[in-house]
Amino acid sequence: MKDKHDSRREFLKKATGGYLAAITVPAMATAGNAPLIGSSNVMPTIIPSRVFGANDRIRVAVLGVNGRGKDHIAGYMRHQANNVEVVTLCDADNVVLQERAKEFETKYSKKVKTEQDLRRVFDDKEVDAVSIAMPNHWHALATIWACQAGKDVYVEKPGSHTFTEGRRMIEAAERYDRIVQHGVQLRSSEAIKEAIQHLRNGTIGNVYMARGLVFKWRPDIGNQGNSPVPEGLNWDLWQGPAQARAFSKNYVHYNWHWFWDYGNGDIGNQGIHETDLCMWGLDVGLPEEISSSGGKFLWNDCKETPEVLTTTYKYPKEGKVIQFEVRPWMTNKEDGVEVGNIFYGDKGYMVINGYADYKIYLGRDRQPGPARNAGGDHYKNFLDAVRAHDKKLLNGPVETAHLASGIAHLGNISYRLGRTLKFDPQKEQFIGDKEANAMLTRKYRAPYVVPDTIAGPLTKR
């Protein structure tokens, strides 16, 4: 958006600096109580007031509008008064797309453009930013294409579907100078930012362990088998980078999370918020040792990802460890938490429940310490960074998309191979394990290919 409007912004700057003084027109008096021309409180009018701020308008397209996309729409439209508008909705399922467009018109009293193919959105010069809420397997490629097209990006978690995609996203954001926000909204929570500061300041002492918890109600999905593609769904486009499969109702529109071609299980779904917070709170990057085990113990359905998963990430040089638990059904809470994090120090521990609440307990008797509940607006943070074209303003920069998603991918690879893995965080490769390294990426289906390198001008899509 910044490049698009530079000439207009420079024009306004010169105008307000007196460059156009020769063509200024004094404010015209109107009938009634208007000041007389020439009085000291009358300012000359150079350009109609409605023009000022117009070049700061942010026009957003939301890609994927069945699930999280509904929250994206509402999140941006809350900022209408601040020159923000959703101008386009996009979804491979035209039935869902048209339903959402009708809801939009009813709620906001305005029409919105609709597109089934995201490539048309990227070609639209009137779109400044895209907000991606498509299935996981589309996140990285949609982000890269958007950056190449000069759009700023908000992308849902997980930022990537495979490990190497995260690195390509960082490279694309850098090469094309785009603002890319990862949808880990707890990073915009005032309470969570305060909690992190407590960890840095030593409130609970030496913080040596973080625990991530994802206890979600995940029922039996059965096995509906293959069936004809429903009317209105572009199945080729929906599958995108994944290898082609016959259509099944088991995939569309939510349970794709439990199939490796499209999703990443719950550690790569809800769990990305918690993997991100574990790493943020411990102040660590990627681990050196990963061990993961679990499986399907409840349902004889067609899910491919594990229902129960226990993963340990070790940081021997830092003397720290992350433990991660996924449970799908009947379970106890841990200190009241079903989805959240627990940090352990030598003076106490911290409980983070959800996205905006923390409590600290100190000493052997667990005496209550500092606590707070306060949220934030991750969409506003993104919009502020877009308007300033300053990635330093982002609470969830693209690097978090790589790291928080990447650590989940490493755990899944360990689970799928059934063994402990050694990892080199600098080279971003497993040590002496070709089979594991092959699983850091995937085979793509043309033309929906994440490139091996991000280089050169805009690419054909």
C-alpha positions in Angstrom: 0.0 0.0 0.0 2.9 2.4 0.8 4.4 2.2 -2.7 1.1 2.4 -4.4 0.3 5.8 -2.8 3.8 7.4 -2.5 3.2 9.9 -5.3 -0.1 11.0 -3.8 1.4 11.3 -0.3 4.2 13.4 -1.7 1.7 15.6 -3.5 -0.1 16.3 -0.3 3.1 17.0 1.6 4.1 19.6 -0.9 0.6 21.1 -1.0 0.5 21.6 2.8 4.0 23.1 2.7 2.9 26.0 0.5 3.9 24.5 -2.8 0.4 25.2 -4.1 -0.1 28.6 -2.5 -0.7 30.2 -5.8 -3.8 28.1 -6.4 -5.3 28.1 -2.9 -8.9 29.3 -2.7 -10.2 31.1 0.4 -13.0 29.4 2.3 -16.3 30.7 1.0 -18.7 32.2 3.4 -22.1 30.5 3.5 -25.4 32.1 4.4 -26.0 32.5 8.1 -23.3 32.4 10.7 -20.2 31.8 8.6 -17.1 33.9 9.3 -16.4 36.8 7.0 -13.8 36.3 4.4 -10.5 37.7 5.6 -11.2 37.1 9.3 -8.2 35.6 11.2 -9.9 32.2 11.9 -10.6 31.3 8.3 -8.1 28.8 6.8 -7.6 28.5 3.0 -9.0 25.4 1.4 -6.4 23.6 -0.8 -8.0 20.2 -1.2 -11.4 19.0 0.0 -11.1 17.6 3.6 -12.4 14.2 2.5 -9.2 13.6 0.5 -7.0 13.7 3.6 -6.5 10.2 5.0 -7.9 8.6 1.9 -4.4 7.4 1.0 -4.2 5.6 4.3 -7.3 3.6 3.7 -6.6 -0.2 4.0 -8.7 -2.4 1.8 -8.7 -6.0 3.0 -9.6 -9.3 1.3 -10.4 -12.3 3.5 -9.4 -15.6 2.0 -11.3 -18.6 3.5 -14.6 -17.6 5.1 -16.1 -20.7 6.5 -14.4 -20.9 10.0 -11.8 -18.5 11.3 -12.5 -16.2 8.3 -15.7 -15.1 10.0 -13.7 -13.7 12.9 -11.3 -12.0 10.4 -14.2 -10.2 8.7 -15.6 -8.9 12.0 -12.1 -8.1 13.3 -11.4 -5.7 10.4 -14.9 -4.2 10.1 -14.6 -3.1 13.8 -12.1 -0.6 12.4 -14.3 0.9 9.7 -14.2 4.3 11.4 -10.4 4.2 11.0 -10.4 3.9 7.2 -10.4 0.1 7.1 -12.8 -1.9 5.0 -13.2 -5.5 3.9 -13.7 -5.2 0.1 -13.4 -8.9 -1.0 -14.3 -12.3 0.3 -12.7 -15.4 -1.3 -13.4 -19.1 -0.9 -13.1 -22.2 -3.1 -16.7 -23.1 -2.0 -19.0 -20.8 -3.8 -22.0 -21.8 -1.6 -20.2 -20.8 1.6 -18.9 -17.7 -0.2 -22.3 -16.4 -1.3 -23.8 -17.1 2.1 -21.1 -15.1 3.8 -21.5 -12.2 1.3 -25.2 -12.1 2.1 -24.5 -12.0 5.8 -22.0 -9.2 5.2 -24.5 -7.1 3.3 -27.1 -7.6 6.0 -24.8 -6.7 8.8 -22.8 -3.8 7.3 -25.3 -2.5 4.8 -22.9 -2.7 1.9 -22.0 -5.2 -0.8 -18.7 -7.0 -0.9 -16.9 -8.4 -3.9 -16.6 -12.2 -4.1 -14.0 -14.4 -5.8 -13.5 -18.2 -5.8 -9.9 -18.1 -7.0 -7.4 -16.3 -4.7 -5.2 -15.5 -7.7 -7.8 -13.0 -8.9 -7.6 -11.4 -5.5 -3.9 -11.0 -5.8 -4.3 -9.4 -9.3 -6.7 -6.9 -7.9 -4.9 -3.6 -7.5 -7.5 -2.2 -5.2 -6.7 -4.8 -2.5 -4.0 -3.6 -0.1 -3.9 -6.6 2.3 -5.1 -10.1 2.5 -6.1 -12.0 5.6 -5.7 -15.8 5.2 -8.0 -18.2 7.0 -7.8 -21.1 4.5 -6.9 -24.6 5.5 -3.3 -25.1 6.7 -1.9 -26.6 3.5 -2.6 -23.2 1.7 -1.1 -20.8 4.2 2.5 -20.6 3.1 1.8 -20.5 -0.7 -1.0 -17.9 -0.3 1.3 -15.8 1.8 4.2 -16.0 -0.8 1.9 -15.2 -3.7 0.4 -12.3 -1.8 3.9 -10.9 -1.0 4.9 -11.2 -4.7 1.7 -9.4 -5.6 2.6 -6.5 -3.3 0.0 -7.3 -0.6 0.5 -7.2 3.1 -0.6 -10.4 4.9 -2.3 -11.6 8.0 -2.0 -15.4 8.1 -3.8 -17.8 10.5 -1.9 -20.3 12.5 -0.1 -22.5 11.7 1.8 -20.2 9.3 3.2 -23.2 7.5 2.1 -26.7 6.8 5.6 -28.1 6.5 8.8 -27.0 8.2 10.6 -25.5 5.2 7.6 -23.5 4.2 8.1 -21.2 7.2 11.6 -20.3 6.0 10.2 -19.5 2.5 7.6 -17.2 4.1 10.3 -15.2 5.9 12.3 -14.9 2.7 9.2 -13.7 0.8 8.3 -11.1 3.3 11.9 -9.8 3.3 12.4 -9.9 -0.5 9.1 -8.2 -1.4 9.2 -5.8 1.7 5.8 -6.9 2.9 4.2 -6.8 6.4 3.3 -10.3 7.5 1.5 -10.9 10.7 1.0 -14.4 12.2 -2.4 -15.1 13.8 -1.0 -15.8 17.3 -3.3 -13.3 18.9 -2.2 -13.8 22.5 1.0 -11.9 21.5 -1.3 -8.8 21.5 -2.8 -9.5 24.9 -1.7 -6.9 27.5 -1.8 -9.5 30.2 0.3 -12.0 28.4 2.9 -9.4 27.5 3.0 -8.5 31.2 3.4 -12.2 32.1 6.4 -12.5 29.7 8.0 -9.6 31.5 7.6 -11.4 34.8 9.4 -14.4 33.4 12.2 -12.1 32.1 12.5 -10.2 35.4 12.8 -13.4 37.5 9.5 -13.3 39.4 9.4 -17.1 39.4 13.2 -17.4 39.5 15.1 -19.4 36.9 12.6 -20.5 34.4 13.6 -24.0 33.2 10.5 -25.6 31.8 7.4 -24.7 29.9 4.3 -26.9 29.4 1.8 -26.5 26.6 -1.7 -27.9 27.1 -4.3 -28.6 24.4 -7.3 -30.5 25.9 -10.0 -30.1 23.3 -13.3 -32.1 22.7 -12.6 -34.0 19.5 -15.3 -36.6 18.8 -15.4 -39.7 16.5 -15.7 -38.4 12.9 -16.5 -41.9 11.4 -15.6 -42.7 7.8 -17.9 -41.3 5.2 -15.8 -42.5 2.3 -15.6 -40.9 -1.1 -18.5 -39.1 -2.8 -19.2 -36.7 -5.7 -17.9 -33.1 -5.3 -20.7 -30.9 -4.0 -22.1 -28.2 -6.2 -20.2 -24.9 -5.9 -17.0 -26.4 -4.6 -13.9 -26.1 -6.7 -12.2 -29.2 -5.4 -9.0 -28.8 -7.4 -8.5 -25.3 -6.0 -9.4 -26.4 -2.5 -6.7 -29.1 -2.6 -4.2 -26.7 -4.0 -0.6 -27.7 -3.1 -1.7 -31.2 -1.9 -1.7 -34.3 -4.0 -5.0 -35.0 -5.6 -7.5 -37.1 -3.8 -11.1 -38.1 -4.4 -13.5 -35.9 -2.5 -14.8 -36.9 0.9 -17.1 -35.2 3.4 -14.5 -36.2 6.0 -12.3 -33.3 4.7 -14.7 -30.4 4.1 -15.0 -28.1 6.0 -13.3 -28.8 9.3 -12.0 -32.3 9.8 -9.2 -31.8 7.2 -7.2 -30.9 10.4 -6.8 -34.6 11.1 -5.3 -35.6 7.7 -1.6 -35.1 7.0 -2.2 -33.7 3.4 -4.2 -30.8 4.7 -3.7 -30.4 8.5 -1.2 -31.0 11.3 -3.3 -32.5 14.2 -4.1 -30.5 17.3 -0.5 -29.6 18.1 -0.5 -27.8 14.7 -4.0 -26.4 15.1 -5.0 -25.0 18.5 -1.5 -25.9 19.8 0.4 -23.3 17.8 -0.7 -20.6 20.3 0.8 -22.7 23.0 4.0 -23.7 21.2 4.5 -20.0 20.4 4.1 -19.1 24.0 6.4 -21.9 25.3 9.2 -20.6 23.1 8.5 -16.9 23.8 8.3 -17.5 27.6 11.5 -19.6 27.7 13.2 -17.2 25.3 14.4 -20.1 23.1 14.3 -21.0 19.4 14.2 -24.4 17.8 15.2 -27.4 19.9 18.1 -29.9 19.6 16.3 -33.0 20.6 12.7 -34.0 20.0 10.8 -37.0 21.3 7.1 -37.6 20.6 4.7 -40.5 21.1 1.0 -41.1 21.2 -1.7 -42.5 18.9 -5.3 -43.2 18.4 -6.8 -44.9 21.4 -10.5 -43.8 21.5 -12.1 -43.9 18.0 -11.9 -46.3 15.1 -12.5 -43.5 12.6 -10.5 -42.3 9.6 -8.4 -39.6 11.3 -4.7 -39.9 10.4 -3.3 -37.6 13.1 -2.9 -38.8 16.7 -5.7 -38.2 19.2 -3.3 -38.3 22.1 0.2 -36.8 21.8 3.0 -36.2 24.3 6.0 -34.4 23.0 9.3 -33.3 24.7 11.6 -30.7 23.2 15.1 -30.4 24.9 17.5 -27.5 24.9 20.7 -28.9 26.4 22.8 -25.7 25.9 20.2 -23.5 27.5 19.3 -26.1 30.2 15.6 -25.8 29.3 12.8 -28.1 28.2 9.3 -27.9 26.7 6.6 -30.5 27.4 3.5 -30.6 25.2 0.3 -32.5 25.8 -2.6 -33.1 23.5 -5.7 -34.9 24.8 -9.0 -35.3 22.9 -11.7 -36.2 25.4 -12.4 -36.8 29.1 -9.6 -35.3 31.1 -8.7 -33.5 34.3 -7.6 -29.9 34.0 -4.2 -28.8 35.1 -4.4 -26.0 37.6 -7.7 -25.1 36.0 -6.3 -25.1 32.5 -7.6 -27.0 29.5 -5.9 -24.8 26.8 -2.9 -22.8 27.9 0.6 -22.9 29.4 2.4 -23.5 32.6 5.9 -22.1 33.3 8.1 -23.5 36.1 10.9 -21.7 37.9 12.9 -22.3 41.0 10.9 -19.8 43.0 7.4 -20.5 41.7 5.3 -21.2 38.6 3.0 -19.3 36.3 -0.3 -20.5 34.9 -1.6 -19.0 31.6 -5.2 -19.9 30.9 -6.3 -19.2 27.4 -5.3 -16.0 25.6 -5.5 -13.3 28.2 -5.1 -14.5 31.7 -2.1 -15.3 33.9 -1.6 -16.2 37.6 1.6 -16.6 39.5 2.1 -18.9 42.5 5.2 -18.5 44.7 7.2 -20.7 47.0 6.5 -24.2 48.3 3.1 -23.2 49.7 2.0 -21.7 46.3 1.2 -18.3 47.6 -0.7 -16.2 45.1 1.5 -13.6 43.3 0.9 -11.2 40.5 -2.1 -11.9 38.2 -4.0 -10.2 35.4 -6.7 -10.7 32.8 -6.6 -8.3 29.9 -6.8 -8.9 26.1 -5.7 -7.0 23.0 -6.5 -6.5 19.3 -4.2 -8.5 17.0 -6.0 -7.2 13.9 -5.4 -3.6 15.0 -1.7 -4.3 15.6 -1.5 -5.6 12.0 -3.3 -2.6 10.6 -1.1 -0.2 12.5 2.0 -1.9 11.1 0.5 -1.9 7.6 -0.3 1.8 7.8 3.2 2.7 9.0 4.8 0.0 6.8 6.9 -0.9 9.8 7.3 -4.6 10.6 8.9 -3.7 13.9 5.4 -2.8 15.1 4.1 -6.4 14.7 3.4 -8.4 17.8 3.3 -11.6 15.7 5.9 -11.2 12.9 6.5 -13.8 10.2 9.3 -15.3 12.2 6.8 -16.6 14.7 5.0 -18.3 11.9 8.1 -20.3 11.2 9.2 -21.0 14.7 5.9 -21.8 16.4 4.7 -23.9 13.5 8.1 -25.4 12.9 8.4 -26.8 16.4 5.0 -28.5 16.0 6.1 -30.0 12.7 9.3 -31.4 14.3 7.2 -33.1 17.0 4.9 -34.6 14.4 7.9 -35.9 12.4 9.2 -37.6 15.6 5.8 -39.1 16.2 5.4 -40.4 12.6 8.8 -42.0 12.6 8.5 -43.4 16.1 11.9 -42.3 17.4 13.8 -39.5 19.1 15.4 -37.1 16.7 18.5 -34.8 16.9 18.2 -31.4 15.2 20.6 -28.7 14.2 18.8 -25.3 14.8 21.3 -23.4 12.8 21.2 -25.5 9.7 17.5 -26.3 10.3 18.2 -30.0 9.5 18.0 -33.2 11.4 21.4 -34.7 12.1 22.3 -37.8 10.1 18.7 -38.7 9.3 17.7 -38.6 5.6 14.3 -40.0 6.3 13.4 -37.3 8.8 14.9 -34.5 6.6 12.8 -35.6 3.7 9.7 -34.9 5.9 10.7 -31.3 6.4 9.0 -30.5 3.1 6.5 -32.2 0.8 5.8 -32.9 -2.9 3.7 -30.2 -4.4 1.2 -30.4 -7.2 1.6 -27.9 -10.1 0.7 -25.1 -10.4 0.4 -24.8 -6.6 4.1 -25.1 -5.8 6.0 -23.5 -2.9 9.4 -22.6 -4.5 12.7 -23.9 -3.2 14.1 -20.3 -3.3 12.4 -16.9 -3.2 14.1 -14.9 -5.9 13.5 -12.7 -8.8 10.5 -10.6 -9.9 6.9 -11.5 -9.6 6.3 -15.1 -10.7 3.5 -16.5 -12.8 0.7 -18.2 -10.8 
